[in-house]
């Protein structure tokens, strides 16, 4: 198995994640995308769609990890790959521990009244988000712009900077208020697009690390 196999597998998994994301917003879930977090869809009537999307992103991240390593974009013991691994593990933890309704937990004001499972979900999700943001920034800095993917590389840079900006705006917004849900979705889309573009580049062989051999033409 080479990097193209893992990049292709990751693309399929990210496609499943994207389809689940769109479906959860197209269906009548009763949640407002401007106010509610994506994880709250797991509490609604179409919770299985949310779980399918979660499996997609976890499998996709594992495939991306393998492809990045095989493409020599980052050493096996690099900080970036360690953070991506942590991200995948914590995304799995987030699915095990059920999210609480943010509106209910923050209704009294002050410190949110989450259950133990809810706190584990929230804290794991926070660390996972920080881990993936740092990881894609580090990986983007290591990528070398080849002529065929110069435009895509610039987009990777924009997305790697847009993700922390959107997440920062989300964290600065009071829970269960507009537009906190929008900021989270912008963050998710920035990370998702970065991962998809990186997988396409790795699969085509046109995206390589600084220490990768130049392909013979």
N, C-alpha and C positions, 0 to 999 in steps of 0.2 A: 504494500500500500504506500502510495506517495502523497505528496502535498495536494495534488489535484483531486485525489479521491476524498481526502478529508475536507478540502475546500468545497467540493461538490455536495458532500453530505451536510456540511454546515449550511450551505445555501438552501437546501431542501428544508432543513429544520427551521431556518429563519423565515422561509416562505410560509411554513405552518404557523409560526408566531405571528407574522404579519396578517395572515388570513384570519386568525383568531381575534387579533386586535380589531380589525375592521368589522368582523361579524358581531363582536360584543358591543360595538357602537351603533351598528345598523339595526340590531334587534331592540325590541321594547323592553329594556331592563329596568326602567324607572330611575336610572341614575343620570345625573347632570354632569357631562364632561367638563364643565367649567368649575364644578365644585367638588365632585367626588374623585377619589383616587382610583386608579385602575384596579388595584388589588381588591377594592370593595365589590367589584363585579362577582367575586367568588362567593358573596353572600346572597346573590340574586338567583332568579330562576334558571339562568343559563351558566351556572357556576362551572359546568364541565368544559365549556368553551375556554374559560379562563385557565383551567388546569391544562388543557391541550396546548394553549399558547405558552404556558410556563415550561412544559416539557420541551417545546420547540426551542426556546431560548437557551435552556440548559444544554441540550444536545448540540445546538449550534455553537455554543461557546466552547464545548469540548472539542468539536471538530476544528474550530478556528485555532484553538490552542495547538493542536497537532500540526495543522498546516503551517502556522507561523514558525513552529520549531523546525519542521522539515525544510522550510524555505530559508532557514538561517536568518530570519528577521530578528530573532532574539534568542540568546543562549537558553538552554534548558533551565538553568538556575537563575535566570534574569529576574529582576524585580517585576517587570511587566507581566511575564508569564505566571509568576507567583500570584500577582494580583488578579489576573484573569481566572486562575484556579480558585482563589478565594471567592471571587464573584460567583462562579458556578456552584460552589459548595453552599454559599449563603442563599443563593436563589432556591436551592433545594430545601434549605431550612425554612425559608419563608413559606414554602408550600405546605410544610408539615404543620406549622403553627398558624392557626386561623386568625385572620385579621378581625379587628373589632370595627364597628361602625364609628367612623371618626366623628360624625355629627353628635352621636349619643355620648361618646367618650369625652367630648369637649363642651358639652352643653352647660356644665356648671362653671366653666371658666377656670382659670388657673392651670394647674398641672393636669394633663389629660387622664381620665379615669379608665385606663386600659386594663384588661385582664393580664395575667402573667403571660399567657400565650400571645396576647396582643402586643405586649412589650417586646417579646422575643421577635415577633414578626417585624415590628417597626424598627428596632435596633439592627436586626440582621439586614433588613432592606436598606437602611441608611449606609451601613458599612459596605454592602454589596455595590451600591451606587457610587460611593467614593472610590472603591477599588477599581471599578470599570472605567471611571473617568480618568484616573491617574494612568491606568494601563494603556488606554488608547492614545493618550497624550505622549507617553513614553515611546510607544510603538510608532506613532506618526513621526516623531523626531528621528527615528532610526531608518525610516523608509527612504529609499533613494528614488528621485524622480526620473523615470525613463521617458523618453520622448513620446511614446505611445500613450502614456497615462499621466501626462503632466496636468491636464485638467482635472482628472480624478484625484490626483494627489492634493491639489489645491482644495478640492471639496472635502477631502479627509481632514485637512487642517481646519477648515471652517467648522466642520461637524465636531471635531475634537475640542474646539474652543466654545462652540455653541452649547454643548451638553452641560458643562459646569455653569455657564451663565444662566441657562434655564433652571437648573437645579438650585442655584443660589436664589433666584427669584422665588422659586417654590418655597424654599425654607424661610424666606423673609415674609411670606404671606401667612396670615392667620389661618389655622386649620378650619376646614369646612366652610370656607368663604371663596367667592370668586375673585380672581381667576386661578386659584391654586391648582385645580385640575388641569387647566390648559397648560400651565408651566410644566407639570409633570409629563404630559403627553408630548410636549416639544422635546423634553429631555429624552424620553423613550425613543422618539423618532430619530433624534440625532445619533444616539448610540446604535440603533437598529440600522440606519442607513450606512453608518461608518462600517459596521460589521459586514453588511452585504457587499459594499464596494470593495472592502479588503478581500473578501472571499472571491469575488469575481477576478480581481487582480492576481491573487495567488493561483487561482485555477488556470488563468490564461498564461501564467509564467511571466507576466509583464510587471509584476510587483515583486520586488526582491529586497532583501536586507543589504546593508552596506557591506557586509562581509561575504555576500554570495558571489559565486563566480559569474562572470558575464557570459550569457549564452552565446554559442557560436552561431553566426548567421550564414 
